[in-house]
Amino acid sequence: MLNCYFRQMKYISKILLAVILVGLVSCVPSKKMVYLQGADGLEQSPQTIAQDYELKIVPDDQLLITVSSKDGELLEIFSNSQVLGSTGASTTIQETVGLRVDKDGKIEVPILGEMQAGGLSRRELADAVENKLIEGEYVKDPVVNVQIKGFKVSVMGEVNSPGVQTISGDRITLLEALTMAGDLTPSGKRDNILVIREDGDQRKTYTVDLTSGEKVLESPCYYLKQNDVIYVQPNKSIGVKGSSTLSFISAGSSIISLVASVLSIVSMIIVLKDK
């Protein structure tokens, strides 16, 4: 008989605890969880993409520069250089490290010497290299391609797969970076995403509300740049030691355990009296 009562009390306490947890979850407004609210209005009024997302070369970038020409013999002078070189009609990258941009935005290009790279786009630097090749009579009809090697952003905090993400192209959006990180966890704060960006000799911070379509799409960090850091904060009420919700759950479970113990004792006394 006593064992039956104890099992009933344990069962009741588990049900009460489950009810409390479900109540807490149901208290989270759906508006705080849904992304890009209001963005469906773009169907009737498309937004003009006025943002310039073309990357500019910055210090510490690693650049891979290749040159091709119809006349492969004209490229032989670059055959032993770190970045430029060809054994046939087009060049191959012989050294995967590439050219590092120094703190002043300069690079040392084999044969061509020092060149300014910082602040230029890939196309602008490619044009500058082409002009030097033609002016120095190294190559008559060069085709130059510049790649930024190791364009990376970091995603940390309340995401499913935090870490450093290396991007192969020139363009990545905040939404794409978060998707690559496995999206936010349920405890991630969606209305206050922090983006840390280095711009020249300044470090800037931005906050983005993912629940607002307008604020996301018009944010200056919708398109990410090299070395951006994205931090997703946790909801202060979820899983944080000392938080009100966690304290409430702990207190609630303690009260339930106490009530279950008291009921068990009372039940035991009643059973003994009946005997």
WOKA-V255803 format. One record per pair of residues at least 6 apart in sequence whose C-alpha atoms are under 8 Angstrom apart, sorted by sequence separation. I is the first residue (numbers start at 1). J is the second residue. If there is no record, write none. Layout:
I/J
I/J
This chain:
69/75
78/84
79/85
85/91
86/92
101/107
108/114
109/115
133/139
134/140
156/162
178/184
184/190
197/203
198/204
209/215
210/216
216/222
237/243
239/245
240/246
241/247
68/75
78/85
79/86
84/91
85/92
100/107
107/114
108/115
133/140
134/141
155/162
156/163
196/203
197/204
208/215
209/216
236/243
237/244
238/245
239/246
77/85
78/86
79/87
84/92
85/93
99/107
106/114
107/115
117/125
134/142
154/162
155/163
196/204
197/205
208/216
237/245
238/246
76/85
84/93
85/94
99/108
106/115
107/116
133/142
154/163
155/164
196/205
237/246
75/85
76/86
83/93
84/94
99/109
106/116
107/117
154/164
155/165
195/205
196/206
75/86
76/87
82/93
83/94
105/116
106/117
153/164
154/165
194/205
195/206
208/219
75/87
82/94
83/95
105/117
106/118
130/142
152/164
153/165
165/177
194/206
195/207
81/94
82/95
105/118
130/143
152/165
153/166
194/207
195/208
72/86
104/118
105/119
130/144
152/166
153/167
193/207
194/208
72/87
73/88
83/98
129/144
151/166
152/167
165/180
192/207
193/208
206/221
72/88
73/89
75/91
82/98
83/99
101/117
150/166
151/167
192/208
193/209
66/83
67/84
72/89
101/118
127/144
150/167
151/168
191/208
192/209
193/210
65/83
66/84
67/85
68/86
71/89
72/90
126/144
150/168
163/181
191/209
192/210
64/83
65/84
66/85
70/89
126/145
149/168
151/170
159/178
161/180
162/181
190/209
191/210
69/89
70/90
112/132
126/146
161/181
190/210
191/211
68/89
69/90
112/133
125/146
160/181
161/182
190/211
191/212
68/90
123/145
155/177
159/181
160/182
161/183
67/90
68/91
122/145
123/146
155/178
159/182
160/183
67/91
122/146
153/177
159/183
160/184
66/91
122/147
159/184
160/185
66/92
84/110
122/148
155/181
158/184
159/185
195/221
66/93
83/110
158/185
65/93
82/110
197/225
64/93
81/110
158/187
159/188
198/227
158/188
197/227
198/228
157/188
158/189
197/228
64/96
78/110
196/228
197/229
64/97
65/98
78/111
195/228
196/229
64/98
195/229
196/230
62/97
63/98
64/99
195/230
62/98
63/99
194/230
195/231
62/99
63/100
193/230
194/231
62/100
63/101
193/231
194/232
61/100
62/101
193/232
194/233
60/100
61/101
192/232
193/233
59/100
60/101
192/233
59/101
60/102
190/232
58/101
59/102
60/103
189/232
59/103
188/232
189/233
59/104
188/233
189/234
59/105
188/234
189/235
58/105
174/221
175/222
187/234
188/235
173/221
174/222
184/232
187/235
173/222
174/223
173/223
174/224
98/149
172/223
173/224
187/238
171/223
172/224
171/224
58/117
59/118
57/117
58/118
57/118
58/119
65/126
56/118
57/119
56/119
57/120
75/138
56/120
57/121
74/138
75/139
56/121
57/122
74/139
55/121
56/122
54/121
55/122
69/139
70/141
153/224
69/141
153/225
69/142
153/226
154/227
156/229
158/231
159/232
68/142
69/143
152/226
153/227
154/228
155/229
156/230
157/231
158/232
67/142
68/143
151/226
152/227
153/228
154/229
155/230
156/231
157/232
158/233
67/143
68/144
151/227
152/228
153/229
154/230
155/231
156/232
157/233
158/234
67/144
153/230
155/232
157/234
66/144
67/145
65/144
66/145
65/145
66/146
65/146
64/146
65/147
63/146
64/147
63/147
64/148
63/148
64/149
62/148
63/149
61/148
62/149
61/149
62/150
61/150
61/151
57/148
55/170
54/170
55/171
54/171
53/171
58/200
35/190
33/190
32/190
32/191
53/223
55/225
39/212
36/210
37/211
38/212
39/213
35/210
36/211
37/212
38/213
39/214
35/211
36/212
37/213
38/214
34/211
35/212
36/213
33/211
35/213
36/214
32/211
31/211
36/216
21/249
20/249
20/252
17/252
17/253
17/256
16/256
13/256
13/257
13/260
12/260
10/260
9/260
9/261
9/263
9/264
6/264
5/264
5/267
5/268
2/267
2/268
2/271
1/271
